[in-house]
Amino acid sequence: MGFGDLKSPSGLKVLNDYLADRSYIEGYVPSQADIAVFEALDAPPSADFHHALRWYNHIQSYESTKACLPGVKQPLSKYGPQNVADTTTAKAVDDDDDDNDIDLFGSDDEEESAEAKRLKEERLAQYEAKKSKKPALIAKSSILLDVKPWDDETDMVKMEECVRSVTMDGLLWGASKLVPVGYGIKKLQIQCVVEDDKVGTDMLEEAIVAFEDYVQSVDVAAFNKARAALEEWLCGARYQPGQIHELFTLQRVKEVHQEE
């Protein structure tokens, strides 16, 4: 295996033909194999070898991070076409012992390793800082309650005032309406959004039925995971209270926003 003499036009032609249908010397990402071949070249290939020149310019962009590329650098005889022998190896080995050896990247391995390590640490620190600024997701639920009175003489306005007087950390009351039940009796249907970790349905029901002069019972008519659009609607930012019976499920909320 090899490319012949990479310091001669014939060797560059072999490299150019080899890269005609490849982006890298090995695999699909830059690696130490690319660095080994790159360092064997004295200068960029001429425009006549456009595949090799394209590869050369791309690998040169990894100048400051070449030590971080995957793989283990091997002799040139380990790369290239099977039917071509490497004749650059001996010269490359001799050049390694020469004090005037040309470093195409312009720095020694130790400096490059330190620089690559510094860049890696900076990027990790930037990532962690960005991640820490991301707000934590608060799980919320949308609850539709049916609050039933004792009879048709119950003051429904006062009953709603009592219900809305229930305050808890993580509880937000929304729209409401009166729904006929029968025999002149109406129930209060009221929407709320709660933070799951702070407010439960049992807590709500217990607090509401405590107004025993007005409230006979409380039932959960609908329970869904709340989203920002739903919560905005519940606060009356975009919809009228009378639309609650049409929009109390998340699927319907999604359909309404798509229609808009």
N, C-alpha and C positions, 0 to 999 in steps of 0.2 A: 504493500500500500504506500501511497505517497502522491506527490504532485510533480515529481522531477525536481528541477532546480528552480525554486520560486524567485530567484534573483535574475532569471533569464526569461525572455519572451515565451519560450516553449513551456516553461513551468507555469507562467501566468496564464497561458492558453488552457492548460489542463485545469487550473483552478477556475477559470472563467466558465469552461464547459461544465465543470462539476457543479457550479452554483447556478447554472441556467434554470434548473427546476428546484432549487433549494434556497431557503432563506438563511440557513446556518450550516456550519460544517457537520454538526450532528444534531439531530432532533429538531424541535420546533421553537426553542428558546436559545438566546445566547448563552454560551458556556465557556469553560476553560479550553475546549477544543478550538473555538474561534480565536481566543487569545493566543494560543500556541502558534496557529498559522499566521495570525496578524503580525506577531512579533518577528516572524521569519522574513517579512517583507521589508525591503529597504525604503520604499516609498509607495505612495498610492499607485495603483495600476493606471495605465493610460486609458483614455476614453475608448480606445479600441476594444478593451476588455470591460464592457459596460456592466456585466453581471458581477465581476470581481470588484469593480470600482464601487458599485452600489453596496455590496457587502462590506467593503473596507470602510466606507464613510459611516455606515451604521454601527459597526463595531467600535470605531473610533469615538463614538458618542458615549461609550461606557468607560472612558478614560479614568474618571475618578472613582469608579466602583467596580473595576475589573476583578479585584480580589474577592468580591462578594458573589461573583457568578458561580453557578453550580458546576460540579464535576472536578476532575483532577487532571491537571495538565500533563500530557504525555508526549513522547517524541513524535516528530512529524510522520514517521513511518507508520504510525497507528491511525492516520487519517487519510482520506482521499480515495481515489479509485483503486480497485483491487489489482488491476493489471499494470500499474505504474509504480516504479520504484522511486523512493525518495533519495535525492542526491544533495539535498540541502542540509541534512542532519549533521554531517561531519563538520561542515563550515559553521553551523549554528553553535555546535559544542565548542569549537575553537574560539568563537567570538565571545562565549561566556567567560573565558579566561582572560580576555583582553581588557585592559584598564580603560581603553577608549571605546568600549562597547556603547552603541547608540541605544538609548532608552526612548522608544517612540512615545511613551506616555509621560516622560519627563519627571519621574519620581521613582524612588526605590520601593521595594515591596513593603518594608516596615512602615514607611510614611503613608503608603496607599492603604494599608490595612488599618492604620489608626484613623485615617480620614474616612474610610468606609464605615468604621465602627461609630465614629462621631455622627455621621449622617444618619445612620440607622437609629442611634439613640435620640437624635433630634426629631426624626419622623415619628418614633414611638411616643415621645413626649407630646408632640402636637396632636397625635391621634387620641391619647388619653385625655388631654385637655379638652378637645372637642367633644369627646364622649361624655365627660363629666358635666358639660354645660347642657347636655340634652335633657330636657325635663322628663321626669318619671311619669309614666302613663298611669293615670288614676282610673280604676275600673268603676264605672257608674251604671246604674240601671234606671230604666223608665218604668214607673208603676202607675197603673190606672186603678183607682179605688172606687168601689161602690159603697157609699155610706147611707144606710137606711134608717129612717126615723121610726117613731113608735106608731104614729097615725097621721091622718091628713090635717090635724090641727097643730102639728109641730111647726115651730117657726124655722123655716129652712134658711132664711137669711142669717139668723142667729146661729144656727147649726154650722153653717159654713164659716162664720167668724170664729167659732170655737175650734173647728178643724184647722183653720189657717193659723190659729194662735199656737199650735204645736210647733215648737222650734227645736232643732237639733243641729249639731255640727255635721255638715254633709247633706242636709236636706234642703231642697228647693221646691216650693210649691209652684204649680203651673195653672193652666186654664181649667175651668170647671163649667158644669151645666147641670140642670135639673132634668131628670128622665122619668116620665110617667111609669108607674108600676101597676096601678089598678086601683079602682074604688076611690079615685081622687088623691091617692098617695103618690108622692114623687120621691125618688132617691137622688142623692147628690153624687154626681160622678166627677171626680177630681183627679188631676194628673200631678205627678211629682217626679223629680229626679233625685236619686240618692247615691251617695258614695258607698259602694258595697262594704268596705271595711269599717264604716262608721255607723250605718243605719240598716236595720233589718226590718222585714215586713212585720214580724212579731212585735217589735218595739213600736212601730207606727200604730198597729191595731190596738195595742194596749193603751197607748196614749189617747187615741180617739174615743174608744168606748168608755173612757173615764168620764166623758160628758154624758152621763147616763140619763139626764133629764131630756136630752135631745136624740141621742144615738141609741138605736136598738142593736145594730150589728155593723160590721165592716168586712167586706170581701175584696179580694184582689181579682179584678176583672181582666187585667193584662199585665204581663211582666216581660220586659225586653231589655237587652243591653243598650244603653244610651250612647249616642254619638253626638258630636258637636252640633251638627245641623238640627238634630232633634231637641237638644237642650236649648238652642237659640230659639226655636219655635215655641217651646214651652214657656219661655220668658216673654212671649208676645212680640218678638222682634220682627217676625215676618207674617204671622198668621193670626186670625181672629179666634177668640175663645170658642165660637160656635162651630169651628171646624174640628174639634177634638175627636168627635166620633168617627171622622174620616181618616184621621192621621195617627191614631194611637199605636200603630205597629210600625216597626222600622222599615218594613218592606214598602208600606204605603208612603212613608216619608221619602224613601229613595225614588219612588215613581214620580212623586210631585216635583222633586228637584230636577229630574230628567226632563219633565214636561216644560219646566221654566227655561 
